[in-house]
Amino acid sequence: MVDTPGQIELFAFRESGPYISHALTDDSSAVLYLFDAPFCRSPLNYVSNMFMAAAVYNRLLQPQIYLLTKKDLVTSEELDQMVSWSEEIEQLEHALEVRLGKTASLISRDLAQAITRTGLNFEPIPVSAKEKTGFVEVNAELTRILTGGEELKP
């Protein structure tokens, strides 16, 4: 696992980012994209994160796994709401309209719909380093992508 600079534009949006990500290994690889749960409480911020994740996918063209990090810093209701936004675009559209109003939510709604139409699966896995939860699911997803479901060989 390679941790890249926290500022997305320093890695994904420079020429070196795609080069480095493809040159690291000849084996299968995947990108872990982190959705910060406290930031994603707002549906507008959630859509912004979807947009950035889609842009990173477009630049790196590698399978992505989405993690909803720091789940211990949001309530279970907020977490359930964010998960519902990823599973049902209508839930996200409704939350945008409630938060921003019908007219102000148009751009965010259209962006979310456009990203959804691409077929990118935005179902982030809730994780917490503090609670040590979600990592079994992350490992399962990595195993599915990297080895077709077979256990990794040492």
One Martini backbone bead per residue (centre of mass of N, CA, C, O) as a GRO file, in nm:
protein
  154
    1MET     BB    1   0.098   0.036   0.022
    2VAL     BB    2   0.033   0.375  -0.095
    3ASP     BB    3   0.087   0.698   0.018
    4THR     BB    4  -0.030   0.993  -0.080
    5PRO     BB    5  -0.081   1.295  -0.104
    6GLY     BB    6  -0.342   1.473   0.045
    7GLN     BB    7  -0.324   1.646  -0.204
    8ILE     BB    8  -0.469   1.571  -0.489
    9GLU     BB    9  -0.321   1.773  -0.689
   10LEU     BB   10  -0.026   1.652  -0.627
   11PHE     BB   11  -0.107   1.378  -0.780
   12ALA     BB   12  -0.353   1.337  -0.987
   13PHE     BB   13  -0.293   1.645  -1.140
   14ARG     BB   14  -0.026   1.523  -1.237
   15GLU     BB   15   0.189   1.357  -1.433
   16SER     BB   16   0.310   1.169  -1.204
   17GLY     BB   17   0.069   1.011  -1.092
   18PRO     BB   18   0.000   0.806  -1.318
   19TYR     BB   19   0.284   0.703  -1.348
   20ILE     BB   20   0.325   0.592  -1.062
   21SER     BB   21   0.070   0.408  -1.040
   22HIS     BB   22   0.174   0.223  -1.291
   23ALA     BB   23   0.489   0.171  -1.187
   24LEU     BB   24   0.477   0.008  -0.916
   25THR     BB   25   0.327  -0.234  -1.082
   26ASP     BB   26   0.232  -0.530  -1.266
   27ASP     BB   27   0.016  -0.570  -1.093
   28SER     BB   28  -0.253  -0.541  -0.950
   29SER     BB   29  -0.459  -0.246  -0.879
   30ALA     BB   30  -0.568   0.012  -0.640
   31VAL     BB   31  -0.787   0.265  -0.524
   32LEU     BB   32  -0.810   0.461  -0.230
   33TYR     BB   33  -1.094   0.648  -0.151
   34LEU     BB   34  -1.154   0.924   0.068
   35PHE     BB   35  -1.430   0.977   0.275
   36ASP     BB   36  -1.515   1.228   0.487
   37ALA     BB   37  -1.762   1.210   0.704
   38PRO     BB   38  -1.787   1.496   0.827
   39PHE     BB   39  -1.793   1.634   0.543
   40CYS     BB   40  -2.044   1.439   0.426
   41ARG     BB   41  -2.301   1.539   0.572
   42SER     BB   42  -2.323   1.702   0.328
   43PRO     BB   43  -2.455   1.672   0.019
   44LEU     BB   44  -2.267   1.868  -0.125
   45ASN     BB   45  -2.002   1.732  -0.030
   46TYR     BB   46  -2.062   1.455  -0.142
   47VAL     BB   47  -2.066   1.540  -0.439
   48SER     BB   48  -1.782   1.656  -0.445
   49ASN     BB   49  -1.649   1.382  -0.386
   50MET     BB   50  -1.756   1.234  -0.630
   51PHE     BB   51  -1.622   1.417  -0.837
   52MET     BB   52  -1.329   1.368  -0.747
   53ALA     BB   53  -1.331   1.061  -0.782
   54ALA     BB   54  -1.392   1.069  -1.085
   55ALA     BB   55  -1.138   1.232  -1.160
   56VAL     BB   56  -0.935   1.025  -1.057
   57TYR     BB   57  -1.026   0.796  -1.234
   58ASN     BB   58  -0.972   0.942  -1.504
   59ARG     BB   59  -0.659   0.965  -1.449
   60LEU     BB   60  -0.585   0.652  -1.352
   61LEU     BB   61  -0.750   0.401  -1.445
   62GLN     BB   62  -0.853   0.253  -1.171
   63PRO     BB   63  -0.957   0.083  -0.940
   64GLN     BB   64  -1.206   0.165  -0.686
   65ILE     BB   65  -1.216   0.237  -0.336
   66TYR     BB   66  -1.453   0.339  -0.098
   67LEU     BB   67  -1.409   0.542   0.194
   68LEU     BB   68  -1.569   0.601   0.511
   69THR     BB   69  -1.426   0.797   0.724
   70LYS     BB   70  -1.464   0.855   1.054
   71LYS     BB   71  -1.735   0.721   1.173
   72ASP     BB   72  -1.692   0.807   1.483
   73LEU     BB   73  -1.776   1.132   1.404
   74VAL     BB   74  -2.064   1.012   1.358
   75THR     BB   75  -2.369   0.932   1.343
   76SER     BB   76  -2.570   0.672   1.262
   77GLU     BB   77  -2.766   0.848   1.098
   78GLU     BB   78  -2.556   0.983   0.916
   79LEU     BB   79  -2.439   0.724   0.802
   80ASP     BB   80  -2.701   0.613   0.680
   81GLN     BB   81  -2.744   0.851   0.491
   82MET     BB   82  -2.484   0.825   0.323
   83VAL     BB   83  -2.542   0.538   0.227
   84SER     BB   84  -2.812   0.609   0.084
   85TRP     BB   85  -2.682   0.798  -0.127
   86SER     BB   86  -2.521   0.559  -0.267
   87GLU     BB   87  -2.780   0.370  -0.331
   88GLU     BB   88  -2.981   0.637  -0.372
   89ILE     BB   89  -3.015   0.908  -0.565
   90GLU     BB   90  -3.285   1.018  -0.452
   91GLN     BB   91  -3.181   1.077  -0.165
   92LEU     BB   92  -2.976   1.289  -0.253
   93GLU     BB   93  -3.168   1.480  -0.402
   94HIS     BB   94  -3.345   1.542  -0.157
   95ALA     BB   95  -3.122   1.655   0.028
   96LEU     BB   96  -3.047   1.887  -0.158
   97GLU     BB   97  -3.324   2.027  -0.167
   98VAL     BB   98  -3.353   2.073   0.136
   99ARG     BB   99  -3.081   2.232   0.178
  100LEU     BB  100  -3.091   2.431  -0.104
  101GLY     BB  101  -3.306   2.388  -0.296
  102LYS     BB  102  -3.418   2.353  -0.606
  103THR     BB  103  -3.229   2.549  -0.768
  104ALA     BB  104  -2.949   2.516  -0.609
  105SER     BB  105  -2.943   2.187  -0.670
  106LEU     BB  106  -2.900   2.134  -0.977
  107ILE     BB  107  -2.595   2.090  -1.013
  108SER     BB  108  -2.559   1.864  -0.808
  109ARG     BB  109  -2.765   1.673  -0.928
  110ASP     BB  110  -2.641   1.651  -1.213
  111LEU     BB  111  -2.368   1.543  -1.123
  112ALA     BB  112  -2.470   1.288  -0.981
  113GLN     BB  113  -2.610   1.169  -1.230
  114ALA     BB  114  -2.365   1.158  -1.418
  115ILE     BB  115  -2.193   0.973  -1.241
  116THR     BB  116  -2.396   0.740  -1.226
  117ARG     BB  117  -2.404   0.684  -1.542
  118THR     BB  118  -2.103   0.567  -1.559
  119GLY     BB  119  -2.097   0.321  -1.323
  120LEU     BB  120  -1.996   0.417  -1.076
  121ASN     BB  121  -1.939   0.279  -0.749
  122PHE     BB  122  -2.081   0.461  -0.472
  123GLU     BB  123  -1.987   0.248  -0.199
  124PRO     BB  124  -1.885   0.317   0.086
  125ILE     BB  125  -1.674   0.209   0.338
  126PRO     BB  126  -1.707   0.198   0.663
  127VAL     BB  127  -1.453   0.352   0.877
  128SER     BB  128  -1.232   0.289   1.178
  129ALA     BB  129  -0.943   0.327   1.349
  130LYS     BB  130  -1.042   0.358   1.638
  131GLU     BB  131  -1.251   0.096   1.615
  132LYS     BB  132  -1.164  -0.116   1.404
  133THR     BB  133  -1.354  -0.074   1.135
  134GLY     BB  134  -1.400  -0.220   0.796
  135PHE     BB  135  -1.135  -0.392   0.708
  136VAL     BB  136  -1.257  -0.655   0.609
  137GLU     BB  137  -1.408  -0.524   0.370
  138VAL     BB  138  -1.160  -0.408   0.232
  139ASN     BB  139  -1.014  -0.676   0.190
  140ALA     BB  140  -1.234  -0.808   0.018
  141GLU     BB  141  -1.225  -0.599  -0.212
  142LEU     BB  142  -0.928  -0.631  -0.283
  143THR     BB  143  -0.943  -0.933  -0.346
  144ARG     BB  144  -1.145  -0.910  -0.575
  145ILE     BB  145  -0.973  -0.719  -0.758
  146LEU     BB  146  -0.672  -0.851  -0.745
  147THR     BB  147  -0.778  -1.191  -0.745
  148GLY     BB  148  -1.084  -1.274  -0.788
  149GLY     BB  149  -1.105  -1.390  -0.465
  150GLU     BB  150  -0.837  -1.478  -0.405
  151GLU     BB  151  -0.594  -1.542  -0.211
  152LEU     BB  152  -0.318  -1.410  -0.112
  153LYS     BB  153   0.015  -1.448  -0.183
  154PRO     BB  154   0.329  -1.442  -0.018
   0.00000   0.00000   0.00000
